[in-house]
C-alpha cells in the first residue's frame, strides 16, 4: 500500500500546514458561524451590452442588421431593375429622336456603373462613398437632361426623370434624410434649368414639371425613410425583448438562488441541529470522544456547505481547502496537493466527492495528506492518514461507480495508514 501511495505522488511536498488559509470556523466551527451564514447566495446579473450599438453584438443588433439588409436588397433591386427594364428600352426605342443619343446612352452606362458599385458595397454590409457618387450622379443628370432635347424632355427616353432618384437612394443609404432632400432638390433644379434652356416654360410645361418632381421623388423618399424607420423600430423591439428576457432570467436566477439557499439551510440543519440540541439539553457529553467527533464532522460539513456559495474559479478545491483549514485549526498538520485543474462540476457531484473526505478528516489524528488529481474528464480526491482505533475507526461503506453513477468511493486500511479516495469520471 505504501508503495502505491508514494507512486501517486503522495510523498511529494505540497502546501504546508500554514498554507491552507486563515479563514474558517473555531475549534468546533459551530459557535461562531451560525446557520445564517449559509443564507448568502449570488444572483447572476445580466451582462452589460456595449455602449456602441454598431460595434456591439446581440439580438437587437442582429435584428436591426437583418431588417436593414432586407431593405438594402429591395432598394438595389428596384434601382437596377428600373434602370434595365424601363430606362434602357426607352432609350433604344427613341434613339433617333434624342438630341444627342450618344450622351444619353453614355450617361445611362455611367449611372449603371455608379449604381452597381454602390449596390455591391451595400450588399456586402458597407456604405458607399456618398459625396463623390452623388456629385457624379448629378453630373450625369445634367448631361442627360441637356442631351435629351425638347421633344423627349418629359418622355421615358429621358430616363433621368424616373430612374435617377432610385440611384440616389442606393448611394445615400444610411445617411440622414436631409441629404436625400438636398440631392432631389438639385435634381429638380437641373430639370428646371433644362426646361428653361429648351424654352418649355408654358404653364402646362411647368405643371408637368411639378407633377414629375413630386411623382418621381415621393416614392424614393418614402422607401429611404421607411427603411430607416423599420430598422430602428425592429432594433428597439428586439432591445425591449432582450431586456425583458434579461429581467426574466434574473428573476429565475433569484428563484433558483432562493431554492438553493433553502436546500443548503436544510443540509446545515441536518449537520448541526441535532448535535447542538443534544449538547444544549445535556444529553451529550462534550468530553465524550464520539460527541467530539460528531461536532468536528458537523463543523466540517458546515464549513464546506458555506464554501459552496462562494464565487471562486475552482469550487471543488475551495471546498476542500475549507475542510482542510478547519482540520488544521483543530491541530491536525495537513498537506494539500493539487495537480491539474478540475472541470466545472455540479454541486451534487462536488458534494459526493468532498463529503467522504471531510468525514475522514474528522477522524484523522497525527497528520493528513489530501491530494487532488484533476483532468478534463476525471477527478480523483485522496486522503491518507495514520490508521487508528478512534471513534470513527470503523470502515465506511465502499461504493463503485455503476452505469448511472459517476462517482465511486474507495476506502482501504492496512494497520498503518488509512486511504480514502473518491473519483469522478465523465460518462
BABAVEX-453226 format. One record per residue (C-alpha): x, y, z negated; residue number from 1. Coordinates in steps of 0.1 Angstrom, whole numbers, padded with zeros to 4 digits. Layout:
<site x="X" y="Y" z="Z" k="NUM"/>
...
//
This chain:
<site x="0000" y="0000" z="0000" k="1"/>
<site x="0027" y="0025" z="-0009" k="2"/>
<site x="0045" y="0019" z="0024" k="3"/>
<site x="0013" y="0026" z="0043" k="4"/>
<site x="0007" y="0058" z="0024" k="5"/>
<site x="0042" y="0071" z="0029" k="6"/>
<site x="0039" y="0062" z="0066" k="7"/>
<site x="0009" y="0085" z="0069" k="8"/>
<site x="0028" y="0115" z="0056" k="9"/>
<site x="0016" y="0115" z="0020" k="10"/>
<site x="0051" y="0117" z="0007" k="11"/>
<site x="0057" y="0149" z="0026" k="12"/>
<site x="0059" y="0182" z="0007" k="13"/>
<site x="0028" y="0203" z="0012" k="14"/>
<site x="0012" y="0231" z="-0007" k="15"/>
<site x="0023" y="0231" z="-0043" k="16"/>
<site x="0001" y="0233" z="-0073" k="17"/>
<site x="0005" y="0271" z="-0072" k="18"/>
<site x="-0006" y="0274" z="-0036" k="19"/>
<site x="-0042" y="0265" z="-0040" k="20"/>
<site x="-0055" y="0299" z="-0047" k="21"/>
<site x="-0067" y="0317" z="-0078" k="22"/>
<site x="-0104" y="0317" z="-0073" k="23"/>
<site x="-0127" y="0291" z="-0088" k="24"/>
<site x="-0146" y="0282" z="-0120" k="25"/>
<site x="-0133" y="0278" z="-0155" k="26"/>
<site x="-0123" y="0246" z="-0173" k="27"/>
<site x="-0157" y="0231" z="-0165" k="28"/>
<site x="-0169" y="0256" z="-0139" k="29"/>
<site x="-0204" y="0256" z="-0154" k="30"/>
<site x="-0205" y="0285" z="-0178" k="31"/>
<site x="-0191" y="0315" z="-0158" k="32"/>
<site x="-0208" y="0310" z="-0125" k="33"/>
<site x="-0244" y="0301" z="-0129" k="34"/>
<site x="-0268" y="0288" z="-0104" k="35"/>
<site x="-0275" y="0322" z="-0089" k="36"/>
<site x="-0240" y="0321" z="-0072" k="37"/>
<site x="-0254" y="0298" z="-0046" k="38"/>
<site x="-0281" y="0323" z="-0035" k="39"/>
<site x="-0257" y="0342" z="-0012" k="40"/>
<site x="-0264" y="0335" z="0024" k="41"/>
<site x="-0250" y="0351" z="0055" k="42"/>
<site x="-0276" y="0361" z="0082" k="43"/>
<site x="-0260" y="0364" z="0116" k="44"/>
<site x="-0266" y="0398" z="0132" k="45"/>
<site x="-0272" y="0401" z="0170" k="46"/>
<site x="-0241" y="0410" z="0189" k="47"/>
<site x="-0239" y="0447" z="0198" k="48"/>
<site x="-0242" y="0454" z="0235" k="49"/>
<site x="-0216" y="0475" z="0252" k="50"/>
<site x="-0224" y="0512" z="0254" k="51"/>
<site x="-0218" y="0514" z="0292" k="52"/>
<site x="-0247" y="0497" z="0309" k="53"/>
<site x="-0228" y="0495" z="0342" k="54"/>
<site x="-0198" y="0477" z="0326" k="55"/>
<site x="-0219" y="0456" z="0302" k="56"/>
<site x="-0232" y="0422" z="0309" k="57"/>
<site x="-0265" y="0409" z="0296" k="58"/>
<site x="-0301" y="0401" z="0306" k="59"/>
<site x="-0312" y="0437" z="0310" k="60"/>
<site x="-0282" y="0445" z="0333" k="61"/>
<site x="-0288" y="0413" z="0353" k="62"/>
<site x="-0324" y="0420" z="0358" k="63"/>
<site x="-0316" y="0456" z="0369" k="64"/>
<site x="-0290" y="0443" z="0393" k="65"/>
<site x="-0314" y="0417" z="0408" k="66"/>
<site x="-0341" y="0443" z="0413" k="67"/>
<site x="-0317" y="0468" z="0429" k="68"/>
<site x="-0302" y="0441" z="0452" k="69"/>
<site x="-0337" y="0433" z="0464" k="70"/>
<site x="-0344" y="0469" z="0472" k="71"/>
<site x="-0310" y="0473" z="0489" k="72"/>
<site x="-0317" y="0443" z="0512" k="73"/>
<site x="-0351" y="0458" z="0521" k="74"/>
<site x="-0337" y="0493" z="0529" k="75"/>
<site x="-0309" y="0478" z="0550" k="76"/>
<site x="-0334" y="0456" z="0569" k="77"/>
<site x="-0357" y="0485" z="0576" k="78"/>
<site x="-0329" y="0508" z="0589" k="79"/>
<site x="-0313" y="0482" z="0611" k="80"/>
<site x="-0345" y="0466" z="0625" k="81"/>
<site x="-0360" y="0501" z="0632" k="82"/>
<site x="-0328" y="0511" z="0649" k="83"/>
<site x="-0326" y="0480" z="0671" k="84"/>
<site x="-0362" y="0472" z="0677" k="85"/>
<site x="-0376" y="0507" z="0682" k="86"/>
<site x="-0348" y="0531" z="0689" k="87"/>
<site x="-0328" y="0510" z="0715" k="88"/>
<site x="-0357" y="0500" z="0738" k="89"/>
<site x="-0370" y="0536" z="0737" k="90"/>
<site x="-0335" y="0550" z="0748" k="91"/>
<site x="-0332" y="0524" z="0775" k="92"/>
<site x="-0367" y="0530" z="0788" k="93"/>
<site x="-0364" y="0568" z="0790" k="94"/>
<site x="-0328" y="0568" z="0802" k="95"/>
<site x="-0334" y="0587" z="0834" k="96"/>
<site x="-0355" y="0614" z="0817" k="97"/>
<site x="-0330" y="0623" z="0790" k="98"/>
<site x="-0309" y="0654" z="0794" k="99"/>
<site x="-0276" y="0637" z="0785" k="100"/>
<site x="-0283" y="0600" z="0782" k="101"/>
<site x="-0247" y="0590" z="0775" k="102"/>
<site x="-0246" y="0613" z="0745" k="103"/>
<site x="-0278" y="0599" z="0732" k="104"/>
<site x="-0265" y="0563" z="0736" k="105"/>
<site x="-0232" y="0572" z="0720" k="106"/>
<site x="-0250" y="0587" z="0691" k="107"/>
<site x="-0271" y="0555" z="0688" k="108"/>
<site x="-0239" y="0534" z="0687" k="109"/>
<site x="-0222" y="0558" z="0662" k="110"/>
<site x="-0252" y="0556" z="0639" k="111"/>
<site x="-0253" y="0518" z="0642" k="112"/>
<site x="-0216" y="0517" z="0632" k="113"/>
<site x="-0220" y="0541" z="0603" k="114"/>
<site x="-0252" y="0523" z="0591" k="115"/>
<site x="-0236" y="0489" z="0595" k="116"/>
<site x="-0206" y="0499" z="0574" k="117"/>
<site x="-0228" y="0514" z="0547" k="118"/>
<site x="-0250" y="0483" z="0548" k="119"/>
<site x="-0220" y="0460" z="0544" k="120"/>
<site x="-0209" y="0478" z="0513" k="121"/>
<site x="-0244" y="0478" z="0498" k="122"/>
<site x="-0250" y="0441" z="0503" k="123"/>
<site x="-0216" y="0434" z="0486" k="124"/>
<site x="-0225" y="0454" z="0455" k="125"/>
<site x="-0206" y="0485" z="0464" k="126"/>
<site x="-0218" y="0521" z="0471" k="127"/>
<site x="-0208" y="0536" z="0504" k="128"/>
<site x="-0189" y="0569" z="0505" k="129"/>
<site x="-0219" y="0592" z="0507" k="130"/>
<site x="-0205" y="0626" z="0517" k="131"/>
<site x="-0183" y="0615" z="0547" k="132"/>
<site x="-0211" y="0593" z="0561" k="133"/>
<site x="-0238" y="0619" z="0555" k="134"/>
<site x="-0217" y="0645" z="0573" k="135"/>
<site x="-0211" y="0621" z="0602" k="136"/>
<site x="-0248" y="0613" z="0605" k="137"/>
<site x="-0258" y="0649" z="0605" k="138"/>
<site x="-0232" y="0655" z="0633" k="139"/>
<site x="-0248" y="0626" z="0653" k="140"/>
<site x="-0282" y="0641" z="0645" k="141"/>
<site x="-0273" y="0674" z="0661" k="142"/>
<site x="-0257" y="0658" z="0691" k="143"/>
<site x="-0288" y="0636" z="0699" k="144"/>
<site x="-0313" y="0665" z="0695" k="145"/>
<site x="-0292" y="0686" z="0718" k="146"/>
<site x="-0288" y="0658" z="0744" k="147"/>
<site x="-0325" y="0646" z="0743" k="148"/>
<site x="-0339" y="0675" z="0763" k="149"/>
<site x="-0372" y="0693" z="0760" k="150"/>
<site x="-0391" y="0665" z="0778" k="151"/>
<site x="-0381" y="0639" z="0752" k="152"/>
<site x="-0379" y="0661" z="0722" k="153"/>
<site x="-0408" y="0645" z="0705" k="154"/>
<site x="-0407" y="0612" z="0722" k="155"/>
<site x="-0394" y="0579" z="0709" k="156"/>
<site x="-0363" y="0582" z="0730" k="157"/>
<site x="-0352" y="0609" z="0706" k="158"/>
<site x="-0345" y="0581" z="0681" k="159"/>
<site x="-0330" y="0606" z="0655" k="160"/>
<site x="-0366" y="0617" z="0646" k="161"/>
<site x="-0377" y="0585" z="0632" k="162"/>
<site x="-0346" y="0563" z="0627" k="163"/>
<site x="-0320" y="0586" z="0611" k="164"/>
<site x="-0339" y="0591" z="0579" k="165"/>
<site x="-0335" y="0553" z="0571" k="166"/>
<site x="-0298" y="0556" z="0575" k="167"/>
<site x="-0299" y="0584" z="0551" k="168"/>
<site x="-0315" y="0561" z="0526" k="169"/>
<site x="-0287" y="0535" z="0531" k="170"/>
<site x="-0259" y="0560" z="0529" k="171"/>
<site x="-0272" y="0578" z="0498" k="172"/>
<site x="-0281" y="0547" z="0479" k="173"/>
<site x="-0276" y="0551" z="0442" k="174"/>
<site x="-0272" y="0588" z="0444" k="175"/>
<site x="-0296" y="0614" z="0429" k="176"/>
<site x="-0328" y="0621" z="0448" k="177"/>
<site x="-0317" y="0658" z="0454" k="178"/>
<site x="-0290" y="0645" z="0477" k="179"/>
<site x="-0317" y="0629" z="0499" k="180"/>
<site x="-0338" y="0661" z="0499" k="181"/>
<site x="-0308" y="0682" z="0509" k="182"/>
<site x="-0300" y="0658" z="0538" k="183"/>
<site x="-0335" y="0656" z="0550" k="184"/>
<site x="-0337" y="0694" z="0549" k="185"/>
<site x="-0305" y="0696" z="0570" k="186"/>
<site x="-0322" y="0671" z="0594" k="187"/>
<site x="-0352" y="0694" z="0596" k="188"/>
<site x="-0331" y="0725" z="0603" k="189"/>
<site x="-0313" y="0707" z="0631" k="190"/>
<site x="-0346" y="0697" z="0646" k="191"/>
<site x="-0360" y="0732" z="0643" k="192"/>
<site x="-0328" y="0746" z="0660" k="193"/>
<site x="-0334" y="0721" z="0688" k="194"/>
<site x="-0369" y="0734" z="0692" k="195"/>
<site x="-0358" y="0770" z="0694" k="196"/>
<site x="-0330" y="0762" z="0718" k="197"/>
<site x="-0354" y="0743" z="0741" k="198"/>
<site x="-0380" y="0771" z="0739" k="199"/>
<site x="-0406" y="0748" z="0722" k="200"/>
<site x="-0419" y="0775" z="0699" k="201"/>
<site x="-0456" y="0774" z="0707" k="202"/>
<site x="-0480" y="0768" z="0677" k="203"/>
<site x="-0487" y="0733" z="0690" k="204"/>
<site x="-0449" y="0725" z="0690" k="205"/>
<site x="-0444" y="0739" z="0656" k="206"/>
<site x="-0474" y="0719" z="0643" k="207"/>
<site x="-0459" y="0688" z="0658" k="208"/>
<site x="-0426" y="0697" z="0642" k="209"/>
<site x="-0442" y="0700" z="0608" k="210"/>
<site x="-0460" y="0667" z="0612" k="211"/>
<site x="-0429" y="0649" z="0623" k="212"/>
<site x="-0409" y="0662" z="0594" k="213"/>
<site x="-0435" y="0651" z="0570" k="214"/>
<site x="-0442" y="0618" z="0586" k="215"/>
<site x="-0405" y="0607" z="0591" k="216"/>
<site x="-0394" y="0619" z="0556" k="217"/>
<site x="-0422" y="0608" z="0532" k="218"/>
<site x="-0418" y="0571" z="0536" k="219"/>
<site x="-0379" y="0570" z="0533" k="220"/>
<site x="-0381" y="0593" z="0502" k="221"/>
<site x="-0408" y="0570" z="0487" k="222"/>
<site x="-0386" y="0539" z="0493" k="223"/>
<site x="-0355" y="0557" z="0480" k="224"/>
<site x="-0372" y="0569" z="0448" k="225"/>
<site x="-0393" y="0538" z="0443" k="226"/>
<site x="-0363" y="0515" z="0444" k="227"/>
<site x="-0345" y="0535" z="0417" k="228"/>
<site x="-0376" y="0537" z="0395" k="229"/>
<site x="-0384" y="0500" z="0398" k="230"/>
<site x="-0348" y="0490" z="0390" k="231"/>
<site x="-0349" y="0514" z="0360" k="232"/>
<site x="-0382" y="0500" z="0348" k="233"/>
<site x="-0370" y="0464" z="0352" k="234"/>
<site x="-0339" y="0472" z="0332" k="235"/>
<site x="-0359" y="0489" z="0305" k="236"/>
<site x="-0384" y="0460" z="0302" k="237"/>
<site x="-0356" y="0434" z="0301" k="238"/>
<site x="-0338" y="0455" z="0275" k="239"/>
<site x="-0370" y="0456" z="0254" k="240"/>
<site x="-0374" y="0419" z="0258" k="241"/>
<site x="-0338" y="0413" z="0248" k="242"/>
<site x="-0343" y="0435" z="0217" k="243"/>
<site x="-0375" y="0416" z="0208" k="244"/>
<site x="-0357" y="0383" z="0212" k="245"/>
<site x="-0328" y="0396" z="0191" k="246"/>
<site x="-0352" y="0406" z="0163" k="247"/>
<site x="-0370" y="0372" z="0165" k="248"/>
<site x="-0336" y="0354" z="0164" k="249"/>
<site x="-0326" y="0375" z="0134" k="250"/>
<site x="-0359" y="0366" z="0117" k="251"/>
<site x="-0354" y="0329" z="0124" k="252"/>
<site x="-0319" y="0331" z="0111" k="253"/>
<site x="-0331" y="0347" z="0079" k="254"/>
<site x="-0357" y="0320" z="0075" k="255"/>
<site x="-0331" y="0293" z="0081" k="256"/>
<site x="-0308" y="0310" z="0056" k="257"/>
<site x="-0337" y="0311" z="0030" k="258"/>
<site x="-0344" y="0274" z="0036" k="259"/>
<site x="-0306" y="0266" z="0033" k="260"/>
<site x="-0305" y="0287" z="0001" k="261"/>
<site x="-0334" y="0268" z="-0015" k="262"/>
<site x="-0318" y="0234" z="-0004" k="263"/>
<site x="-0285" y="0245" z="-0019" k="264"/>
<site x="-0302" y="0256" z="-0052" k="265"/>
<site x="-0318" y="0222" z="-0054" k="266"/>
<site x="-0285" y="0205" z="-0049" k="267"/>
<site x="-0269" y="0226" z="-0075" k="268"/>
<site x="-0297" y="0220" z="-0099" k="269"/>
<site x="-0292" y="0182" z="-0094" k="270"/>
<site x="-0255" y="0186" z="-0100" k="271"/>
<site x="-0256" y="0207" z="-0132" k="272"/>
<site x="-0290" y="0209" z="-0146" k="273"/>
<site x="-0292" y="0175" z="-0163" k="274"/>
<site x="-0258" y="0177" z="-0180" k="275"/>
<site x="-0264" y="0212" z="-0191" k="276"/>
<site x="-0298" y="0202" z="-0206" k="277"/>
<site x="-0282" y="0173" z="-0224" k="278"/>
<site x="-0255" y="0195" z="-0239" k="279"/>
<site x="-0280" y="0221" z="-0249" k="280"/>
<site x="-0302" y="0195" z="-0266" k="281"/>
<site x="-0273" y="0179" z="-0284" k="282"/>
<site x="-0280" y="0146" z="-0266" k="283"/>
<site x="-0245" y="0147" z="-0250" k="284"/>
<site x="-0212" y="0149" z="-0270" k="285"/>
<site x="-0187" y="0174" z="-0254" k="286"/>
<site x="-0159" y="0152" z="-0267" k="287"/>
<site x="-0171" y="0121" z="-0250" k="288"/>
<site x="-0149" y="0113" z="-0220" k="289"/>
<site x="-0179" y="0102" z="-0200" k="290"/>
<site x="-0196" y="0136" z="-0207" k="291"/>
<site x="-0164" y="0154" z="-0198" k="292"/>
<site x="-0162" y="0136" z="-0165" k="293"/>
<site x="-0198" y="0144" z="-0157" k="294"/>
<site x="-0191" y="0181" z="-0164" k="295"/>
<site x="-0160" y="0181" z="-0143" k="296"/>
<site x="-0178" y="0163" z="-0115" k="297"/>
<site x="-0208" y="0187" z="-0117" k="298"/>
<site x="-0184" y="0217" z="-0117" k="299"/>
<site x="-0165" y="0203" z="-0087" k="300"/>
<site x="-0197" y="0198" z="-0067" k="301"/>
<site x="-0210" y="0232" z="-0078" k="302"/>
<site x="-0178" y="0249" z="-0066" k="303"/>
<site x="-0179" y="0230" z="-0033" k="304"/>
<site x="-0216" y="0239" z="-0027" k="305"/>
<site x="-0208" y="0276" z="-0034" k="306"/>
<site x="-0179" y="0274" z="-0009" k="307"/>
<site x="-0203" y="0261" z="0018" k="308"/>
<site x="-0219" y="0296" z="0021" k="309"/>
<site x="-0185" y="0313" z="0027" k="310"/>
<site x="-0179" y="0326" z="0062" k="311"/>
<site x="-0144" y="0312" z="0070" k="312"/>
<site x="-0127" y="0298" z="0101" k="313"/>
<site x="-0122" y="0262" z="0086" k="314"/>
<site x="-0152" y="0255" z="0064" k="315"/>
<site x="-0141" y="0219" z="0056" k="316"/>
<site x="-0106" y="0229" z="0045" k="317"/>
<site x="-0121" y="0258" z="0025" k="318"/>
<site x="-0145" y="0235" z="0006" k="319"/>
<site x="-0116" y="0210" z="-0001" k="320"/>
<site x="-0094" y="0238" z="-0013" k="321"/>
<site x="-0122" y="0249" z="-0037" k="322"/>
<site x="-0124" y="0214" z="-0052" k="323"/>
<site x="-0086" y="0212" z="-0054" k="324"/>
<site x="-0084" y="0246" z="-0070" k="325"/>
<site x="-0108" y="0235" z="-0097" k="326"/>
<site x="-0088" y="0204" z="-0104" k="327"/>
<site x="-0057" y="0225" z="-0107" k="328"/>
<site x="-0074" y="0248" z="-0132" k="329"/>
<site x="-0082" y="0217" z="-0152" k="330"/>
<site x="-0044" y="0210" z="-0154" k="331"/>
<site x="-0040" y="0185" z="-0126" k="332"/>
<site x="-0009" y="0190" z="-0104" k="333"/>
<site x="-0022" y="0186" z="-0068" k="334"/>
<site x="-0007" y="0189" z="-0033" k="335"/>
<site x="-0029" y="0197" z="-0004" k="336"/>
<site x="-0016" y="0188" z="0030" k="337"/>
<site x="-0034" y="0198" z="0062" k="338"/>
<site x="-0024" y="0185" z="0096" k="339"/>
<site x="-0044" y="0199" z="0126" k="340"/>
<site x="-0075" y="0220" z="0127" k="341"/>
<site x="-0109" y="0204" z="0121" k="342"/>
<site x="-0135" y="0209" z="0148" k="343"/>
<site x="-0168" y="0226" z="0139" k="344"/>
<site x="-0188" y="0202" z="0118" k="345"/>
<site x="-0224" y="0203" z="0105" k="346"/>
<site x="-0229" y="0209" z="0068" k="347"/>
<site x="-0242" y="0174" z="0062" k="348"/>
<site x="-0210" y="0158" z="0077" k="349"/>
<site x="-0188" y="0181" z="0057" k="350"/>
<site x="-0206" y="0171" z="0025" k="351"/>
<site x="-0202" y="0134" z="0033" k="352"/>
<site x="-0165" y="0140" z="0039" k="353"/>
<site x="-0158" y="0160" z="0008" k="354"/>
<site x="-0182" y="0146" z="-0019" k="355"/>
<site x="-0163" y="0113" z="-0024" k="356"/>
<site x="-0130" y="0131" z="-0026" k="357"/>
<site x="-0145" y="0156" z="-0051" k="358"/>
<site x="-0158" y="0128" z="-0073" k="359"/>
<site x="-0124" y="0111" z="-0071" k="360"/>
<site x="-0107" y="0143" z="-0081" k="361"/>
<site x="-0129" y="0144" z="-0112" k="362"/>
<site x="-0114" y="0111" z="-0123" k="363"/>
<site x="-0078" y="0119" z="-0114" k="364"/>
<site x="-0051" y="0121" z="-0141" k="365"/>
<site x="-0014" y="0128" z="-0138" k="366"/>
<site x="-0012" y="0141" z="-0102" k="367"/>
<site x="-0031" y="0140" z="-0069" k="368"/>
<site x="-0023" y="0143" z="-0032" k="369"/>
<site x="-0050" y="0154" z="-0009" k="370"/>
<site x="-0044" y="0150" z="0029" k="371"/>
<site x="-0065" y="0162" z="0058" k="372"/>
<site x="-0056" y="0150" z="0093" k="373"/>
<site x="-0078" y="0165" z="0120" k="374"/>
<site x="-0081" y="0163" z="0157" k="375"/>
<site x="-0108" y="0173" z="0182" k="376"/>
<site x="-0127" y="0140" z="0179" k="377"/>
<site x="-0117" y="0127" z="0144" k="378"/>
<site x="-0111" y="0140" z="0109" k="379"/>
<site x="-0097" y="0119" z="0081" k="380"/>
<site x="-0095" y="0131" z="0044" k="381"/>
<site x="-0075" y="0110" z="0020" k="382"/>
<site x="-0068" y="0113" z="-0017" k="383"/>
<site x="-0041" y="0095" z="-0036" k="384"/>
<site x="-0040" y="0094" z="-0074" k="385"/>
<site x="-0025" y="0071" z="-0101" k="386"/>
<site x="-0046" y="0041" z="-0109" k="387"/>
<site x="-0060" y="0043" z="-0144" k="388"/>
<site x="-0087" y="0030" z="-0166" k="389"/>
<site x="-0106" y="0062" z="-0173" k="390"/>
<site x="-0143" y="0068" z="-0174" k="391"/>
<site x="-0146" y="0067" z="-0136" k="392"/>
<site x="-0121" y="0039" z="-0130" k="393"/>
<site x="-0147" y="0016" z="-0115" k="394"/>
<site x="-0145" y="0013" z="-0078" k="395"/>
<site x="-0171" y="0034" z="-0059" k="396"/>
<site x="-0190" y="0017" z="-0031" k="397"/>
<site x="-0172" y="0014" z="0002" k="398"/>
<site x="-0190" y="0020" z="0034" k="399"/>
<site x="-0180" y="0016" z="0071" k="400"/>
<site x="-0193" y="0037" z="0099" k="401"/>
<site x="-0220" y="0019" z="0119" k="402"/>
<site x="-0235" y="0027" z="0152" k="403"/>
<site x="-0257" y="0055" z="0138" k="404"/>
<site x="-0233" y="0066" z="0110" k="405"/>
<site x="-0204" y="0089" z="0119" k="406"/>
<site x="-0187" y="0089" z="0085" k="407"/>
<site x="-0170" y="0060" z="0068" k="408"/>
<site x="-0158" y="0059" z="0032" k="409"/>
<site x="-0130" y="0036" z="0021" k="410"/>
<site x="-0116" y="0031" z="-0014" k="411"/>
<site x="-0087" y="0009" z="-0024" k="412"/>
<site x="-0065" y="0004" z="-0055" k="413"/>
<site x="-0036" y="-0018" z="-0063" k="414"/>
<site x="-0030" y="-0012" z="-0101" k="415"/>
<site x="-0005" y="0017" z="-0094" k="416"/>
<site x="-0024" y="0041" z="-0071" k="417"/>
<site x="-0059" y="0047" z="-0060" k="418"/>
<site x="-0066" y="0056" z="-0024" k="419"/>
<site x="-0099" y="0071" z="-0013" k="420"/>
<site x="-0105" y="0081" z="0023" k="421"/>
<site x="-0134" y="0095" z="0043" k="422"/>
<site x="-0133" y="0095" z="0081" k="423"/>
<site x="-0155" y="0111" z="0107" k="424"/>
<site x="-0153" y="0102" z="0144" k="425"/>
<site x="-0172" y="0119" z="0172" k="426"/>
<site x="-0197" y="0095" z="0186" k="427"/>
//
